[in-house]
Amino acid sequence: MNRLARVLHTSKMRKKRVRSVVIGTSVRPRLSISISNRHVSAQVIDDSKHTTLAYVTTVGNKAATGTMTDKAAWVGSEIAKKAIAAKVTSVSFDRNGRLYHGRVQMLADAARKSGLEF
């Protein structure tokens, strides 16, 4: 198994392991994040009803500028504002198989600072 295949395999296994534990309910929906090479997105999902309650992305948004870390912090604060507007104050954090470091940590810290509870 070459290095790339091993990295992809471990990230898939980590995502599966995290997702098996983190479940969004009506009381405590799931905050799922997605970070690509150029964009950051986050959504608050109620898995019991299969609905998205709030969604924020940097795709096509002029307000999200700067480095990827700055974009992640912006998405974190915006998703917190939209979630609170949708009457959601407490969420379970789905880091989508990514390590809690760097951009993921900045997004989570900005969401906490804006009023979301993890």
Backbone as a printed PyTorch tensor [residue, N CA C, xyz], in Angstrom:
tensor([[[  0.8590,  -1.1730,   0.0000],
         [  0.0000,   0.0000,   0.0000],
         [  0.9040,   1.2350,   0.0000]],

        [[  0.7480,   2.0850,  -1.0050],
         [  1.5940,   3.2770,  -1.0520],
         [  1.1080,   4.3180,  -0.0500]],

        [[  1.8680,   5.3770,   0.0930],
         [  1.6050,   6.3780,   1.1330],
         [  0.2580,   7.0780,   0.9370]],

        [[ -0.0650,   7.4630,  -0.3000],
         [ -1.3260,   8.1520,  -0.5660],
         [ -2.5190,   7.2690,  -0.2270]],

        [[ -2.4610,   6.0170,  -0.6290],
         [ -3.5560,   5.0980,  -0.3260],
         [ -3.7020,   4.9050,   1.1750]],

        [[ -2.5890,   4.8550,   1.8850],
         [ -2.6300,   4.6750,   3.3380],
         [ -3.2450,   5.8920,   4.0160]],

        [[ -2.8960,   7.0920,   3.5470],
         [ -3.4520,   8.3250,   4.1180],
         [ -4.9490,   8.4020,   3.8610]],

        [[ -5.3830,   8.0780,   2.6420],
         [ -6.8080,   8.0940,   2.3300],
         [ -7.5660,   7.0590,   3.1530]],

        [[ -6.9620,   5.9090,   3.3350],
         [ -7.6030,   4.8640,   4.1170],
         [ -7.7680,   5.2940,   5.5750]],

        [[ -6.7320,   5.8840,   6.1680],
         [ -6.8170,   6.2920,   7.5620],
         [ -7.8050,   7.4340,   7.7440]],

        [[ -7.8840,   8.3630,   6.7780],
         [ -8.8440,   9.4600,   6.9190],
         [-10.2750,   8.9460,   6.7870]],

        [[-10.5050,   7.9700,   5.9060],
         [-11.8420,   7.3900,   5.7920],
         [-12.2310,   6.6550,   7.0720]],

        [[-11.2830,   5.9400,   7.6400],
         [-11.5590,   5.2140,   8.8750],
         [-11.8210,   6.1840,  10.0320]],

        [[-11.0750,   7.2730,  10.0960],
         [-11.2800,   8.2640,  11.1450],
         [-12.6520,   8.9080,  10.9880]],

        [[-13.0430,   9.2260,   9.7480],
         [-14.3470,   9.8330,   9.5000],
         [-15.4640,   8.8800,   9.9160]],

        [[-15.3260,   7.6290,   9.5780],
         [-16.3280,   6.6310,   9.9390],
         [-16.4270,   6.4700,  11.4540]],

        [[-15.2850,   6.4820,  12.1360],
         [-15.2540,   6.3270,  13.5900],
         [-15.9230,   7.5150,  14.2880]],

        [[-15.6290,   8.7280,  13.8260],
         [-16.2150,   9.9260,  14.4310],
         [-17.7100,   9.9770,  14.1490]],

        [[-18.0950,   9.6590,  12.9180],
         [-19.4970,   9.7700,  12.5130],
         [-20.3710,   8.7300,  13.2040]],

        [[-19.7960,   7.6040,  13.6250],
         [-20.5900,   6.5910,  14.3090],
         [-21.0090,   7.0480,  15.6980]],

        [[-20.2900,   7.9960,  16.2690],
         [-20.5830,   8.4780,  17.6100],
         [-21.4000,   9.7720,  17.5910]],

        [[-21.0950,  10.6690,  16.6560],
         [-21.7250,  11.9890,  16.6170],
         [-23.0400,  11.9140,  15.8360]],

        [[-24.1430,  12.1580,  16.5410],
         [-25.4690,  12.1120,  15.9310],
         [-26.2130,  13.3820,  16.3170]],

        [[-26.8350,  14.0290,  15.3520],
         [-27.6050,  15.2420,  15.6240],
         [-29.0390,  14.9210,  15.9610]],

        [[-29.5400,  15.5240,  17.0150],
         [-30.9350,  15.3430,  17.4160],
         [-31.6430,  16.6830,  17.3380]],

        [[-32.9220,  16.6960,  17.6570],
         [-33.6750,  17.9500,  17.6490],
         [-33.1870,  18.8850,  18.7520]],

        [[-32.8030,  18.3060,  19.8890],
         [-32.3290,  19.1050,  21.0130],
         [-30.9060,  19.5950,  20.7770]],

        [[-30.0760,  18.7200,  20.2150],
         [-28.6670,  19.0390,  19.9950],
         [-28.2720,  18.6070,  18.5860]],

        [[-28.4700,  19.4740,  17.5830],
         [-28.1320,  19.1090,  16.2070],
         [-26.6210,  19.0000,  15.9910]],

        [[-26.2530,  18.4750,  14.8460],
         [-24.8550,  18.2320,  14.5090],
         [-24.3150,  19.3890,  13.6740]],

        [[-23.1500,  19.9210,  14.0640],
         [-22.4530,  20.9440,  13.2850],
         [-21.3910,  20.2350,  12.4600]],

        [[-21.6580,  20.0720,  11.1740],
         [-20.7570,  19.3640,  10.2820],
         [-19.9650,  20.3690,   9.4620]],

        [[-18.6540,  20.1600,   9.3490],
         [-17.8100,  21.0830,   8.5960],
         [-17.1760,  20.3590,   7.4210]],

        [[-16.8340,  21.1380,   6.4100],
         [-16.1410,  20.6130,   5.2460],
         [-15.1060,  21.6530,   4.8290]],

        [[-13.8620,  21.2160,   4.7100],
         [-12.7800,  22.1160,   4.3510],
         [-12.0560,  21.5390,   3.1360]],

        [[-12.0650,  22.2930,   2.0440],
         [-11.3320,  21.8800,   0.8520],
         [-10.0610,  22.7190,   0.7550]],

        [[ -9.3990,  22.6550,  -0.3750],
         [ -8.1790,  23.4410,  -0.5490],
         [ -8.4640,  24.9310,  -0.6570]],

        [[ -9.6530,  25.3200,  -1.1260],
         [ -9.9650,  26.7290,  -1.3490],
         [-11.1310,  27.2640,  -0.5330]],

        [[-12.0120,  26.3870,  -0.0450],
         [-13.2330,  26.8520,   0.6000],
         [-13.5260,  26.1060,   1.8940]],

        [[-14.3370,  26.7580,   2.7230],
         [-14.7740,  26.2000,   3.9980],
         [-16.2980,  26.2970,   4.0420]],

        [[-16.9520,  25.2420,   4.5030],
         [-18.3990,  25.3050,   4.6720],
         [-18.7790,  24.5900,   5.9580]],

        [[-19.9160,  24.9840,   6.5140],
         [-20.4240,  24.3840,   7.7440],
         [-21.9360,  24.3580,   7.6790]],

        [[-22.5240,  23.3230,   8.2590],
         [-23.9730,  23.2500,   8.3170],
         [-24.4200,  22.6050,   9.6180]],

        [[-25.5550,  23.0580,  10.1100],
         [-26.1550,  22.5130,  11.3180],
         [-27.2820,  21.5910,  10.8580]],

        [[-27.1930,  20.3050,  11.2380],
         [-28.0810,  19.2810,  10.7050],
         [-28.8300,  18.5930,  11.8380]],

        [[-30.1380,  18.4290,  11.6610],
         [-30.9570,  17.6200,  12.5590],
         [-31.1240,  16.2580,  11.8980]],

        [[-30.3890,  15.2470,  12.3810],
         [-30.4050,  13.9280,  11.7550],
         [-31.7190,  13.1810,  11.9720]],

        [[-32.4490,  13.5030,  13.0220],
         [-33.7100,  12.8100,  13.2570],
         [-34.7750,  13.2120,  12.2360]],

        [[-34.7280,  14.4550,  11.7590],
         [-35.6770,  14.9380,  10.7480],
         [-35.0580,  15.0140,   9.3550]],

        [[-33.7440,  14.7640,   9.2590],
         [-33.0160,  14.8440,   7.9860],
         [-33.1420,  16.2220,   7.3440]],

        [[-32.9390,  17.2650,   8.1490],
         [-33.0290,  18.6320,   7.6440],
         [-31.7990,  19.4320,   8.0350]],

        [[-31.4700,  20.3980,   7.2000],
         [-30.3950,  21.3310,   7.4900],
         [-31.0190,  22.5910,   8.0680]],

        [[-30.5800,  22.9860,   9.2560],
         [-31.1500,  24.1410,   9.9360],
         [-30.4300,  25.4370,   9.5900]],

        [[-29.1200,  25.3620,   9.3510],
         [-28.3340,  26.5530,   9.0130],
         [-27.1570,  26.1170,   8.1470]],

        [[-26.7280,  26.9900,   7.2240],
         [-25.6600,  26.6450,   6.3000],
         [-24.8620,  27.8940,   5.9490]],

        [[-23.5360,  27.7790,   5.9650],
         [-22.6540,  28.8910,   5.5880],
         [-21.4990,  28.3220,   4.7690]],

        [[-21.1120,  29.0360,   3.7130],
         [-19.9750,  28.6340,   2.9060],
         [-19.2190,  29.8650,   2.4190]],

        [[-17.9740,  29.6600,   2.0400],
         [-17.1730,  30.7570,   1.4890],
         [-17.2840,  30.8200,  -0.0270]],

        [[-17.9300,  29.8430,  -0.6440],
         [-18.0620,  29.8080,  -2.0950],
         [-18.9250,  30.9800,  -2.5530]],

        [[-18.3720,  31.8410,  -3.3760],
         [-19.1040,  32.9740,  -3.9150],
         [-19.4060,  34.0650,  -2.9110]],

        [[-18.7410,  34.0830,  -1.7840],
         [-19.0150,  35.0790,  -0.7590],
         [-17.8570,  36.0710,  -0.6930]],

        [[-18.1590,  37.3280,  -0.9170],
         [-17.1270,  38.3650,  -0.9360],
         [-16.6330,  38.7320,   0.4630]],

        [[-17.4210,  38.4660,   1.4920],
         [-17.0350,  38.8340,   2.8580],
         [-15.9190,  37.9420,   3.3950]],

        [[-15.8190,  36.7270,   2.8710],
         [-14.7990,  35.7880,   3.3420],
         [-13.5120,  36.0150,   2.5600]],

        [[-12.5650,  36.7140,   3.1740],
         [-11.2930,  36.9850,   2.5160],
         [-10.1600,  36.6100,   3.4580]],

        [[ -8.9610,  36.5970,   2.9240],
         [ -7.7920,  36.3060,   3.7380],
         [ -7.3280,  34.8770,   3.5560]],

        [[ -6.5880,  34.4010,   4.5370],
         [ -6.0690,  33.0370,   4.4790],
         [ -7.1930,  32.0440,   4.7680]],

        [[ -6.8940,  30.7760,   4.5920],
         [ -7.8950,  29.7460,   4.8740],
         [ -8.2640,  29.7270,   6.3580]],

        [[ -7.3310,  30.0460,   7.2190],
         [ -7.6140,  30.1050,   8.6480],
         [ -8.5750,  31.2550,   8.9430]],

        [[ -8.3870,  32.3930,   8.2750],
         [ -9.3080,  33.5210,   8.4310],
         [-10.7000,  33.1570,   7.9200]],

        [[-10.7580,  32.4550,   6.8040],
         [-12.0440,  32.0260,   6.2510],
         [-12.7460,  31.0630,   7.2050]],

        [[-11.9850,  30.1640,   7.8170],
         [-12.5750,  29.2150,   8.7570],
         [-13.1500,  29.9390,   9.9770]],

        [[-12.4310,  30.9410,  10.4710],
         [-12.9260,  31.7180,  11.6030],
         [-14.1890,  32.4880,  11.2200]],

        [[-14.2250,  33.0270,  10.0040],
         [-15.4100,  33.7490,   9.5360],
         [-16.6090,  32.8110,   9.4470]],

        [[-16.4010,  31.6150,   8.8900],
         [-17.4840,  30.6370,   8.7770],
         [-17.9800,  30.2360,  10.1580]],

        [[-17.0710,  30.0730,  11.1150],
         [-17.4690,  29.7070,  12.4680],
         [-18.3610,  30.7480,  13.1220]],

        [[-18.0030,  32.0140,  12.9590],
         [-18.8270,  33.0650,  13.5620],
         [-20.1690,  33.2080,  12.8430]],

        [[-20.1740,  33.0570,  11.5230],
         [-21.4280,  33.1830,  10.7650],
         [-22.3760,  32.0140,  11.0300]],

        [[-21.8450,  30.8010,  11.1330],
         [-22.7170,  29.6530,  11.3950],
         [-23.3130,  29.7550,  12.7950]],

        [[-22.5700,  30.3270,  13.7280],
         [-23.1110,  30.5150,  15.0750],
         [-24.2600,  31.5190,  15.0500]],

        [[-24.1050,  32.6090,  14.2930],
         [-25.1820,  33.6030,  14.1950],
         [-26.4270,  33.0040,  13.5710]],

        [[-26.2570,  32.2290,  12.4940],
         [-27.4140,  31.6270,  11.8280],
         [-28.0570,  30.5440,  12.6810]],

        [[-27.2500,  29.7850,  13.4180],
         [-27.8060,  28.7430,  14.2830],
         [-28.6040,  29.3560,  15.4220]],

        [[-28.0870,  30.4280,  15.9980],
         [-28.8130,  31.0960,  17.0770],
         [-30.1070,  31.7160,  16.5540]],

        [[-30.0750,  32.2230,  15.3190],
         [-31.2990,  32.7430,  14.7050],
         [-32.3120,  31.6260,  14.4760]],

        [[-31.8360,  30.3860,  14.2660],
         [-32.7190,  29.2380,  14.0970],
         [-33.0540,  28.5820,  15.4380]],

        [[-32.7450,  29.2750,  16.5470],
         [-33.0400,  28.8320,  17.9100],
         [-32.2820,  27.5640,  18.3010]],

        [[-31.0210,  27.4890,  17.8600],
         [-30.1420,  26.3910,  18.2350],
         [-28.9810,  26.9920,  19.0130]],

        [[-28.7900,  26.5570,  20.2580],
         [-27.6920,  27.0870,  21.0640],
         [-26.6390,  26.0370,  21.3730]],

        [[-27.0120,  24.7670,  21.3120],
         [-26.0850,  23.7030,  21.6510],
         [-25.9900,  22.7240,  20.4810]],

        [[-24.7680,  22.3860,  20.0610],
         [-24.5560,  21.4800,  18.9310],
         [-23.5140,  20.4290,  19.3000]],

        [[-23.5290,  19.3290,  18.5530],
         [-22.4520,  18.3520,  18.6410],
         [-21.5690,  18.5640,  17.4170]],

        [[-20.2650,  18.5860,  17.6230],
         [-19.3100,  18.9880,  16.5890],
         [-18.8490,  17.7760,  15.7920]],

        [[-19.1380,  17.7760,  14.4980],
         [-18.6950,  16.7270,  13.5820],
         [-17.5640,  17.3050,  12.7490]],

        [[-16.3410,  16.9150,  13.0720],
         [-15.1820,  17.4730,  12.3780],
         [-14.9060,  16.7670,  11.0640]],

        [[-15.7730,  15.8150,  10.7000],
         [-15.7520,  15.1790,   9.3930],
         [-14.4450,  14.4390,   9.1160]],

        [[-13.8960,  13.7920,  10.1250],
         [-12.6920,  13.0060,   9.9550],
         [-11.3970,  13.7890,  10.0280]],

        [[-11.4770,  15.0940,  10.1710],
         [-10.2670,  15.9120,  10.2310],
         [ -9.7910,  16.0180,  11.6740]],

        [[ -8.5050,  16.2140,  11.8370],
         [ -7.9490,  16.3800,  13.1620],
         [ -8.3430,  17.7370,  13.7350]],

        [[ -8.5550,  17.7960,  15.0480],
         [ -8.9290,  19.0490,  15.7000],
         [ -7.6730,  19.8950,  15.8680]],

        [[ -7.3300,  20.5960,  14.7940],
         [ -6.0990,  21.3710,  14.7640],
         [ -6.2010,  22.3930,  13.6450]],

        [[ -5.6160,  23.5490,  13.8190],
         [ -5.5340,  24.5410,  12.7510],
         [ -6.8760,  25.1270,  12.3670]],

        [[ -7.2940,  24.8820,  11.1320],
         [ -8.5220,  25.4840,  10.6000],
         [ -9.7570,  24.9890,  11.3190]],

        [[ -9.7830,  23.7220,  11.6490],
         [-10.9260,  23.1520,  12.3700],
         [-11.0360,  23.7940,  13.7550]],

        [[ -9.9160,  23.9640,  14.4060],
         [ -9.9080,  24.5760,  15.7360],
         [-10.3240,  26.0430,  15.6590]],

        [[ -9.8750,  26.7720,  14.6480],
         [-10.2610,  28.1810,  14.4970],
         [-11.7610,  28.3130,  14.2650]],

        [[-12.3280,  27.4300,  13.4440],
         [-13.7680,  27.4570,  13.1840],
         [-14.5300,  27.1930,  14.4790]],

        [[-14.1110,  26.1950,  15.2320],
         [-14.7970,  25.8540,  16.4800],
         [-14.6710,  26.9730,  17.5120]],

        [[-13.4960,  27.5560,  17.6350],
         [-13.2940,  28.6420,  18.6010],
         [-14.1410,  29.8600,  18.2490]],

        [[-14.2220,  30.1760,  16.9560],
         [-15.0340,  31.3330,  16.5360],
         [-16.5160,  31.0650,  16.7920]],

        [[-16.9670,  29.8340,  16.5790],
         [-18.3620,  29.4980,  16.8460],
         [-18.6700,  29.5710,  18.3360]],

        [[-17.7430,  29.0980,  19.1540],
         [-17.9230,  29.1990,  20.6180],
         [-17.9570,  30.6430,  21.0740]],

        [[-17.0760,  31.4480,  20.5140],
         [-17.0120,  32.8540,  20.8950],
         [-18.2830,  33.5970,  20.5110]],

        [[-18.9450,  33.1470,  19.4300],
         [-20.1820,  33.7910,  18.9830],
         [-21.4160,  33.2600,  19.6740]],

        [[-21.2700,  32.2750,  20.5530],
         [-22.4100,  31.8840,  21.3700],
         [-22.8620,  30.4340,  21.2730]],

        [[-22.2600,  29.6090,  20.4300],
         [-22.6440,  28.2090,  20.3580],
         [-21.9610,  27.4080,  21.4650]],

        [[-22.6710,  26.4120,  21.9800],
         [-22.1050,  25.5040,  22.9690],
         [-21.8360,  24.1640,  22.3040]],

        [[-20.6560,  23.6060,  22.5630],
         [-20.3050,  22.2980,  21.9970],
         [-20.3730,  21.2730,  23.1010]]])
